[in-house]
Amino acid sequence: MKKDQIYASPRKQIDAFQFDDAVAEVFSDMIVRSVPGYRMMLEMIGVIAREFSHPNTTYYDLGCSLGAATLSIRHNLAGESCRIIAVDNALAMVDRCREIIKNDSALTPVEVRCEDILSTQINNASLVVMNFTLMFIPPEQRLTLLRNIYQGLNPGGVLVLSEKMKEPDELDQELLTELYHRFKRLRGYSELEVAQKRSALEKVLIPEPIEHHRERLKQAGFGQITSWYKCFGFTSLIATK
């Protein structure tokens, strides 16, 4: 695992964050040091996959990056004749994801696609995972995507939606932001790295309050919407069809 030092040196200009070769090379380190409880969340995705595993169905990891959620699903499927479709639009991520899946020992078939998740057809799905993906989709396109997912889920199927969310109260948001930045500093990031990456992400990552997500999921057709994880604004929901 190569250490993330992408923003360690001062930059005259901070470009919008993108999942290019440089990010793909250090992504495993970056996300563990940037998302509180990330490894535990992956483990719990495996628990959810096991709970909602059904034979002869499909599992989707939308915005799969290097395939960490894909592997968690793959190693916890109890149903026979299942398959997993992992999708990402960043070729640098997809290339590495394919190599990781190739070297994995589990037997469930995995198809890794390089495509826009807005174009992905969801069919016969027991579980769809979007792990910190929707926040990079333009807000006006998010409902269409969720409706597509809902239509492709089987009755009783679930969507796991993990996002960086913002608090509706400004003081609450300020407190959580400061605690989150302290968390990153404790993980070895400098003040410069925290500031420069924040500037890069602000150009492409658009967080919303949890109630916006709940309302949109309801509009898409989902019934039960359960919050199962939250830390410093990093929140995950289970939405059931």
C-alpha positions, 0 to 999 in steps of 0.5 A: 500500500503506497502512502498518499502524499498527493497534496503534501507539497504546496500547489500554486493552483488547486485543480478539481479532484479526479480519480486519475493514475496518481490517486489510484496508486495511493487510493487504498491508503488515502481512503483508510486515512480519510474516512473514519471507520472505513474498514469496519464499514466494509466488514458491515457491507459483508454482513449486509450482503450475507443477510440479503443473499439470494441465489441466482441474483446479481449484486452491484458495486457502483463507483467501485474504485479498487473493489473493496466493497466488491470483495466484501460482498464476494466473500460473504455471498451464501446464495448459489449462481450469484454474480457481482457487477462492479462499475466505475468510470475512472479507467485508472481505478478499473484497471487496478480493480480488475487485477485485484479481483483476478488475484482474489481467491473467491469463486463468485463471478465478478464483471468489472465495467468501465462506464458511467453509473448513470448508464448502468442497467440494474437487473435482478438485483438483491443488493446495490452498494454506492459507497461514497459515490452519489456525492460526486454525481450532479444533484439534478441527476441523483434522483434519476439514478436512484429510480433506476436502482430501485426499478432494478432491485428485486422486492426486498432488495436493498441499496446501501448508500454511504455518503459524506453528509452535511449538518443542517445546523451551521454550528454542528457542521463546524464542530464535526468539520474540526473534529474530522480535520483533527482525525486526519491530522492524527492519521498523518496528514499535515495542515497543508494536505488537509487544506489542499485536498479540501479545496480540490474536493469542494470543486466536485464533491457536493454533500447534502443533509441526510433529510435530502437523501431520505426524501429523494430515496422516498421519491425513488420508491424506497420504503424503509430507510435505516441509518446504520452508521455515522461518524463526523458526517460520514453516514450510511443508509440501508434503503429497502424496496 
